[in-house]
Amino acid sequence: MTRRCVGMPERNEREQLSTRGGDRTERNEVDASVPRERRRIQCRAMSQLSPPMAVEVERKFVCDADIQRTLQGIGAVCIGQRQFHDRYFDTPDFDLTLKDVWLRQREGCWELKCPTNACGAEETGGGTPKGASLCTRYKEITDLFEIKVKVREAAPRVSCRGQGAPGAPQGSPSEGDGSWLRELNLVCFAEFTTVRCSFSLAEEGVQIDLDQADFGYSVGEIEVLIPEGEDMGSAVEKIEKTARKLNLTGNQPVQGKMTVYLKLHCPDHYAKLLKAHVINE
């Protein structure tokens, strides 16, 4: 059976996405569109696919009209297309994102992305790879207990409002319990839907994602996921090797979906992140 994989949605599909993206009606703290038990199973499966604390090394790129043909030409295999809804949370004062810490709920499953200071000595070999400045490096935490610990560390002013010692998670709420969000004064500041088509280069251990967001932005991502503590220099080299195969040019980072979303819909938040040098123009 041939797997159908379309990198960018057709026009009518984009219009449907745009309509959904424009409808910003108030939602519950936890997405109720996915039954709770099913959501628990999905989140448990996602946690088992990657280490509780992995590092995502990624380079974004601008997709051209021939990207799928190019991917097939270098031996990339389409591994599927899916649609998902993301919701991002922070305090009203942006305690998390101003530290480049991003709390996300994707289809009911929680993930925290925080920066790693890996550079220099950790990227061993022949020195820092040429394209290292074009790659981002984030720790990815999917265990809810660890996520709450890290959120309290990143927002100590807020954590002191809760009961118990600062830095200690309060209870053990399930994925469907939003009490910890209220306790830490976390609110949703952004949400959007993405259609993603993914390709794999098995021999390189690289995944390429082609994303179309419902607010009209498309971007490609070359990603390598490694366990925390492993050499990130080799991951950057794999990404750069793939970028050369795709004939990617330019020496400036490409903006991600969140940066473009904030610029369009949350200009004050965007300006604060620019001033804090968390994001770039």
N, C-alpha and C positions, 0 to 999 in steps of 0.2 A: 504494500500500500504506500503510495507516494505521500509524503508529508507536505502539506501546503504551508508555505511560509511567505508572508508578505512583509517587506520591511517597513513601508509606509502605508497607512490606510488609504483606501479609495476616497474620493471626494465626499460621497454621501456618508461614509463612516466618520470622516473628519468633522462633518457638520453635526452629526449626532454627538460626537465627543464634545464639540464646542458648546452645544446646547446644554449638555450635562454639566460642563465646567462653569457655565454662566449661572446655573441654578445653585446659589450658595445658601440654601435654606439651612436652618439650624439643625444639627444632628445630635444624637445622644453622644455621650463621652466615648462609648465603644460602638463601633459599627454594628448595627443590628441586622444588616442584610445577610450576614453569615451566621447560621445557628451556632449557639455557644459550644456544643459538644464537637461539632465539625471544625470550628475554629481552633479548639484545643488540639485536635488531632493534626490539623495543618501546621500549627505553630510548633508542636513537638517534632513533626517530620522535618520542618525547616531547620530546627536547632540541631538535629542529628546529621544534616547534610554538611554543616560547617562547624568548626570548633566553637565552643562558647565564646572565645575571644580570638577572632581571626583578624588578619590585616588585609584590607582591600587596597591594591595598588592599581591605579586607573588613569587612563589618558582619554580625554574627550576629543572628538573630532567632528567636523562639519560633513554631513552626508551629501554626496552628489547623486545625480539621477542614476548612475551606473554602479552604485555601491554593491548591490546584490550580485551583479555579474562579476565584479572585481573579486568579491569574497569567494564565489564559486571557483574563479580562476586560480586562486591561491590554495584551493583545497579545503576551504572552510565548509562545514556541514551544518545545515539548518537543524536546530534542535527544538524548534517550536516557536509559536507565537501565543502571547497571552495578554490579557488586560488586567490592570490592577489599580486600586485607588489608594493613594497615600494621604495621610494626615500628619502634620508636624506640630509639635507641642513645645512651648517655652513658657517662662514666667512673663507677666506683663512688662517687666523691666528688661527682658531678653538676657537673663543671666546665663543661659546655656549657649545660645547662638553667638553671643559676643565673645565667647571662649571657643568658638568653632566646634561646639558640641551640638549634635543634632538628634533629637528624639523623634522617632517615626513609628507610626502604626500603619502597617500595610496589610490590608485585608484581615484586620483583627490581630495580627502578630506584631509584637513590639521589637524594635531594634534601636540601639544607640550607636551612633558613629562619632568617634572623637579622634582628634589628630594624633599622629605619632611624630616624634621629633627625629625620626630616623634620617640620617644623612652621614656623609663622610665615612667614618670607620665601619658603619654597618653596611654600607654599599661598597663592598670590597671587590677586589679584582684589579682592574687597571685604573682605579680612581672612579670618580662619580661619572656614571653614564651620561652621554651627550644630551639625551632627552629627559634627564631627571627632573628638570624644572617644569616640564609639561605634565608631569604625573602628580596626582594626589595620593596621599597615603592615610588611610583611616582605619583605626581599630573598629571592628564590628562586634558588638555584644548583643546576644539574643536571649540570654538567660534573664528572666524578669527580676530575680533577686539581685543579680549583679547590676542590672540597669538602675535599679533604685539606689543602690549604694553609690554608683558613679554620679547620678543626678544630684544626690545630696552633697557629694564632694564638690561638684561644679557650682552649686547654688547654696552655699552654707547659710546665707541670710534667711533663705526660705525654709531650710531644713530645721532651723531652730524653732520655727513656729509649731512644728509637730511635737507629738509626745515622745518621750524617751530620749536617749542620748543622741546628739548630732552624729550623723553618719551611719546610724543603725536603722535598717529598714523596719517599718512598723507592720508587723504581721506578715502574712504570706498570701496576699490577694491573688486570685487567679487572673488570667488574661481578661476575663469579662468583668472584673471588679474595678470600677473607676475611682474608688475612694482614695487611692494613693495620689491620683492626679489632683483632686481637691485639696488633699493634705499638703501637697507641695506647691499649690497655687499654679498648676500648669494648665494652660489653655491652648486650644488649637489656633494657630496663626496662619496656616496655609493648608490647602488640600486641593488635589487635582488627580485626574485619571490619566494613565499612560497606556498606550498600546506598544508592546515590545516584541520585536522579533530577534531571536538569539541564534548566534552561530558559534561553532566550536572549532578550534584548531587543536585537535587532540595531542599531536606530537609536541606542541609548544606549551600545552597546559593553559591556553588562552581562550577567553570567551569574548565575543564581540556582540554588543547589543545595539540595536537600532530602535530608538525611542521616538514616539510621536505623542506629545502631551496635548491635553484638551484645550490649552490656551494658545495653541498655534505654533509651538516651538518643536523642532526636530533636532536630535543630536545623536551622535554615535559614541559608544564607549568601548574601549579595549581594556579588559580587566584580567588581573591575575589575583587569586585569593590564596594567601599563604598563612600557616599557623604563626602566631605571635612568637617572635624570637628568631625566626628564620631570616636569611639574608635577603633584604629587599632589593639589593643591587641586581641580583639575577632576575628578579621579577621585572624590574625596569628594563633590563636588556631584552627580555622576551617581548615586552610591549613595544619597544623601539624596533625590534626585528619585524614585528607584525606591521607596524606603521610604515616601514620602508616597503614591505610587500604591497601595501595598499596605496603607495605613492603619496602619502600624506606630506604636505609641505607646511611651512609656517613655523615660527618660533615663539608664538604667543599662545598661552592657554586659551582654550575654548570654554565659554561659559556653560555651566550646567543648567538643568531645568529649574532648580530652586533659585539660583541667582536671577534668572530671567523672570521667573514668577514674581519674586519680591520687587524687582524693578518695575514691573507692570502694575502690580496690585497692592504693594505695601511699600511705597516710596520712603516713608520715614524710617522703617526698619532697615531698608536697603541702605539708606544714607548712614545710619549708625554703624552698620557692618563695614561699609567703605571706610569710615573714619577710624574704625578699630583695626583696619587692614586684614579683616577676615576674608573679604572678597575683593576682587579687583574689577575695574571698569572693563 
